[in-house]
């Protein structure tokens, strides 16, 4: 009997775990749960004899891979797989996958939740602003970017995107204006929604050069990864531009400085909340379980990210 471990420091909604169990039960696989673990040794112990692993942002390090004696497949139930040590997986012949698109709507909705909360001053009774007719720039038009564009149009925003990896036609089909460079996007748009992955090229790539181009009352909305921001340069912008705000799903490392020096110009979540909905957990969790079964039963590697 194949054994599947769900290791989630930030657990899935109970309804999602129930649904995942139905999928694994049907396939005759055993499901084991490790939730809210506080010590990586617990993770190492539980992973030691499983055939498959489902995680969220949990770090699957070389250490975890070494401990996972029987592991053949690991699925990151979500989009960004910067938490998986792909080289360590590849070296042991472990297939690594993600579940692209499954939690993207939840992430996109949070971007707007943060925007509305911010421009209505945290609902403190003082007059705020509206999103209608404002320019929104979507930096990277993947699954989240696409959902952001749909919601933005509902709000009556003027929507732009820049993504060198997605064809102009594909973006235009969604009723979104295409810009040819990141510089143009930041220069044009008062609101920028950051939806780029965190990798060697993008880490610390958003800094002074781009942010200083943004128009008056600019707002950077980051539902991607805090690591893509150059925080020294972010602080420089905060200091120079009294009209700049930063809304981020996960606070930056420099949170103390921003909280102390720039009140009213930020919104930070305590924990990554973008995908933290029942719906997203169910979709990403079921997809992860199904992909594991499809891999073992049919050799399906469609969503493999370490090919
Ligand atoms: C993702 O990459 O899918 C999101 O950042 C969600 O991460 P989470 O599963 O840790 O909430």
Boltz pocket constraint, residues with backbone or C-beta under 6 A from the ligand:
constraints:
  - pocket:
      binder: B
      contacts: [[A, 10], [A, 56], [A, 57], [A, 58], [A, 77], [A, 78], [A, 79], [A, 80], [A, 81], [A, 103], [A, 223], [A, 224], [A, 272], [A, 273], [A, 274], [A, 275], [A, 276]]
      max_distance: 6.0
